[in-house]
Amino acid sequence: RLFTYLNGHSIQEHRYKEKLTVQGNFFPMPSTAFIQDTRTRLTVLGAEPHGVASLESGWIEVVLDRRSMFDDHRGLGQGLSDNIPTPATLRVLLERRTGHVNDGKYVVEFPSLTSYLAQQSLMNPTFMASKDLGHGRKGTNSAQLMRAMSCDEELVNLRYVDDATSLMITRKLGFTCNIPSTCQSIQYKDSRELFIRPVMVKPHPMSPFHDNDDQQVNNSKPPKPMQFTTSYVTFLPNNEIKEK
């Protein structure tokens, strides 16, 4: 069985079908694909989208490039012969599965927490921007905006609204419990505790174009796995701390 990310949010299972051609058994790999048995999982992580297939048991094949003089009837509508060099960054993760393993006919799988963290380092690398002061010197002062989040939470976006307000979108990760992780900081944090400066947090619908004045702040109830949370974050002056 081959599992791939469907849309960066959920996992889809694929099975090899002999009646299809070779290209019919290849599937999109936006970022993650893995195969597994009852004891081991082999995960391939990519910083760029690729095609992936499992044509044999214990076999996972990733397409880095392809050429075709004719249309393969997979949606392109023409042959492909104008290839150019493109970067491809991949990581391979081998993990041991423990506990009760369900490998029945219908299986719902999730990535491991370790693969989530490895994938984030590939797709969202840290870049440091500094100002050139001349004579080869560069400034090193920085202002930290947020504290570290829990390992099972992801900052999807922190969007500018105005000079004092941003729209924050976070996601609670859904990960398998059959693969142990070395991360120990799995603890829900109040949204206001994530920021260095004092802030006022107001929950908001997913669309920033609608307001919901009836929705009240409930920071004591953590989100469920795979749930998105959207909030307006208003940055307050350092000498003004408000709680709502």
C-alpha positions as CSV (number, residue, x, y, z in Angstrom):
1,R,0.0,0.0,0.0
2,L,1.1,3.5,-0.8
3,F,0.0,6.5,1.1
4,T,0.4,10.1,-0.1
5,Y,-0.6,13.6,1.1
6,L,-3.9,14.5,-0.6
7,N,-3.9,18.2,0.0
8,G,-1.3,18.9,2.7
9,H,-4.0,18.1,5.3
10,S,-5.1,14.5,4.9
11,I,-3.6,11.1,3.8
12,Q,-4.9,9.1,0.9
13,E,-4.3,5.4,0.3
14,H,-3.4,4.0,-3.1
15,R,-3.2,0.4,-4.3
16,Y,-1.4,-1.0,-7.3
17,K,-3.8,-2.0,-10.1
18,E,-2.5,-4.4,-12.7
19,K,-5.1,-3.5,-15.3
20,L,-3.7,0.0,-15.5
21,T,-0.5,1.1,-17.4
22,V,2.6,2.0,-15.5
23,Q,1.8,5.7,-15.6
24,G,-1.7,5.0,-14.3
25,N,-0.2,3.7,-11.0
26,F,1.8,7.0,-10.4
27,F,0.2,9.5,-8.1
28,P,1.0,13.1,-7.1
29,M,3.2,13.5,-4.0
30,P,2.8,17.2,-2.9
31,S,5.1,16.7,0.0
32,T,4.9,13.3,1.7
33,A,4.5,9.6,0.7
34,F,5.1,6.4,2.7
35,I,4.8,2.7,2.6
36,Q,4.6,0.4,5.6
37,D,4.1,-3.0,7.0
38,T,3.1,-4.1,10.5
39,R,6.5,-3.2,12.0
40,T,8.2,-0.5,9.9
41,R,7.2,2.7,8.0
42,L,9.4,4.2,5.2
43,T,8.6,7.9,4.5
44,V,9.8,10.0,1.7
45,L,9.6,13.8,2.3
46,G,10.1,16.3,-0.5
47,A,10.5,20.1,-0.6
48,E,9.0,20.1,-4.1
49,P,6.0,18.2,-5.6
50,H,6.9,14.9,-7.3
51,G,5.2,11.8,-8.8
52,V,5.4,8.6,-6.8
53,A,4.5,5.0,-7.2
54,S,4.8,1.6,-5.4
55,L,5.1,-0.9,-8.3
56,E,6.4,-3.7,-6.1
57,S,6.0,-4.7,-2.5
58,G,8.5,-2.8,-0.4
59,W,9.2,-0.5,-3.3
60,I,8.7,3.3,-3.5
61,E,9.7,5.2,-6.7
62,V,9.9,9.0,-6.9
63,V,9.9,10.7,-10.3
64,L,12.5,13.4,-10.5
65,D,12.0,14.2,-14.2
66,R,10.4,12.7,-17.3
67,R,10.4,13.0,-21.0
68,S,7.7,12.0,-23.5
69,M,7.3,12.6,-27.2
70,F,3.6,11.9,-27.0
71,D,0.7,12.9,-24.7
72,D,0.3,10.3,-22.0
73,H,-3.4,11.2,-21.5
74,R,-2.8,12.3,-17.9
75,G,-3.9,15.9,-18.4
76,L,-0.9,17.6,-20.1
77,G,-2.3,17.4,-23.6
78,Q,1.1,17.3,-25.3
79,G,4.5,15.7,-25.2
80,L,7.2,16.8,-22.8
81,S,10.6,17.3,-24.2
82,D,11.7,20.8,-23.0
83,N,13.2,19.7,-19.7
84,I,15.4,22.1,-17.7
85,P,17.4,21.4,-14.5
86,T,15.2,21.8,-11.4
87,P,16.2,21.4,-7.7
88,A,14.9,18.3,-5.8
89,T,15.4,18.1,-2.1
90,L,14.3,14.8,-0.5
91,R,14.6,13.1,2.9
92,V,14.0,9.5,3.8
93,L,12.7,8.6,7.2
94,L,12.6,5.0,8.5
95,E,10.5,4.6,11.6
96,R,9.4,1.6,13.8
97,R,5.7,1.0,14.4
98,T,4.6,0.0,17.9
99,G,1.4,-0.9,19.8
100,H,-1.8,-2.0,18.1
101,V,-1.5,-1.8,14.3
102,N,-4.6,-1.9,12.2
103,D,-3.8,-3.2,8.7
104,G,-7.3,-4.2,7.6
105,K,-9.1,-3.5,4.4
106,Y,-9.9,0.1,5.1
107,V,-7.2,2.0,7.0
108,V,-7.1,5.7,8.0
109,E,-3.4,6.7,8.5
110,F,-1.7,9.9,9.7
111,P,2.0,11.0,9.4
112,S,4.1,10.7,12.5
113,L,5.0,13.7,14.5
114,T,8.7,13.4,13.6
115,S,7.8,13.4,9.9
116,Y,5.7,16.6,10.4
117,L,8.7,18.3,12.0
118,A,11.1,17.1,9.3
119,Q,8.7,18.2,6.6
120,Q,8.4,21.7,8.1
121,S,12.2,22.1,8.0
122,L,12.1,21.3,4.3
123,M,9.2,23.4,3.2
124,N,9.7,26.4,5.6
125,P,13.4,26.8,6.1
126,T,14.6,29.7,8.3
127,F,16.0,32.7,6.5
128,M,17.8,35.5,8.2
129,A,17.7,38.9,6.6
130,S,20.2,41.5,7.7
131,K,21.2,45.0,6.7
132,D,24.6,45.6,5.1
133,L,26.4,48.2,7.2
134,G,29.4,48.5,4.8
135,H,32.9,47.2,5.0
136,G,31.5,43.7,5.2
137,R,29.7,44.3,8.5
138,K,26.1,43.2,8.9
139,G,23.7,44.0,11.7
140,T,22.8,41.2,14.0
141,N,20.0,42.8,16.2
142,S,16.7,41.0,15.9
143,A,13.2,41.2,17.5
144,Q,11.5,38.0,18.3
145,L,7.8,38.1,17.8
146,M,6.6,34.7,19.0
147,R,7.6,32.0,21.5
148,A,7.9,28.4,20.4
149,M,4.6,26.6,19.8
150,S,3.7,23.1,20.9
151,C,5.1,20.3,18.7
152,D,1.6,19.3,17.6
153,E,0.6,22.8,16.5
154,E,1.5,24.6,13.3
155,L,1.4,28.3,12.4
156,V,-0.2,28.3,9.0
157,N,-0.2,32.1,8.5
158,L,0.2,35.4,10.3
159,R,-1.3,37.8,7.9
160,Y,-0.9,41.6,8.1
161,V,-4.2,43.5,8.6
162,D,-3.1,46.9,9.8
163,D,-0.2,48.4,11.9
164,A,-1.5,46.9,15.1
165,T,-3.5,43.8,14.0
166,S,-2.7,40.5,12.3
167,L,-4.8,37.5,11.4
168,M,-3.3,34.3,12.8
169,I,-4.3,30.9,11.5
170,T,-3.1,27.8,13.3
171,R,-3.6,24.1,12.9
172,K,-3.7,21.2,15.4
173,L,-1.8,18.4,13.8
174,G,-3.2,14.9,13.6
175,F,-0.5,12.3,13.9
176,T,-0.3,8.6,14.5
177,C,0.2,7.2,18.0
178,N,1.9,4.0,16.7
179,I,5.2,5.7,16.1
180,P,6.9,7.2,19.1
181,S,8.4,10.7,18.9
182,T,11.3,12.4,20.8
183,C,9.4,15.7,21.1
184,Q,8.3,16.3,24.7
185,S,6.7,19.8,24.3
186,I,3.1,18.6,23.5
187,Q,1.1,20.9,25.7
188,Y,-1.6,23.3,24.7
189,K,-0.8,27.0,25.1
190,D,-3.0,30.0,25.4
191,S,-2.8,32.0,22.2
192,R,-1.8,35.1,24.2
193,E,1.2,33.2,25.7
194,L,2.7,32.7,22.2
195,F,3.6,36.3,21.8
196,I,6.4,38.3,23.5
197,R,4.5,41.5,23.5
198,P,1.1,41.9,25.2
199,V,-1.7,41.1,22.8
200,M,-5.5,40.8,22.7
201,V,-6.8,37.7,20.9
202,K,-10.3,37.6,19.3
203,P,-11.5,34.4,17.6
204,H,-12.6,34.9,14.0
205,P,-14.2,32.9,11.2
206,M,-11.8,31.4,8.6
207,S,-12.6,34.2,6.1
208,P,-11.1,37.6,7.1
209,F,-14.0,39.4,5.3
210,H,-16.6,38.4,7.9
211,D,-16.9,39.4,11.5
212,N,-18.5,37.5,14.4
213,D,-19.1,39.6,17.4
214,D,-21.0,36.9,19.2
215,Q,-18.0,34.5,19.3
216,Q,-16.3,34.6,22.7
217,V,-12.8,33.8,23.6
218,N,-12.3,30.3,25.0
219,N,-8.7,29.7,25.6
220,S,-9.2,26.9,28.1
221,K,-10.5,24.5,25.4
222,P,-7.8,23.1,23.1
223,P,-8.6,22.5,19.4
224,K,-9.2,19.0,18.2
225,P,-6.7,17.2,15.9
226,M,-6.8,18.4,12.2
227,Q,-8.8,21.5,13.4
228,F,-7.9,25.0,12.1
229,T,-8.2,28.0,14.4
230,T,-8.4,31.6,13.2
231,S,-8.0,34.7,15.5
232,Y,-7.4,38.4,15.2
233,V,-4.3,39.4,17.2
234,T,-4.0,43.0,18.3
235,F,-0.7,44.1,19.6
236,L,-0.9,46.4,22.6
237,P,1.6,48.9,23.9
238,N,4.1,47.4,26.4
239,N,2.6,49.6,29.2
240,E,-1.0,48.5,28.4
241,I,-2.0,44.9,29.2
242,K,-5.6,44.0,28.6
243,E,-7.3,40.7,29.0
244,K,-10.5,39.8,27.4
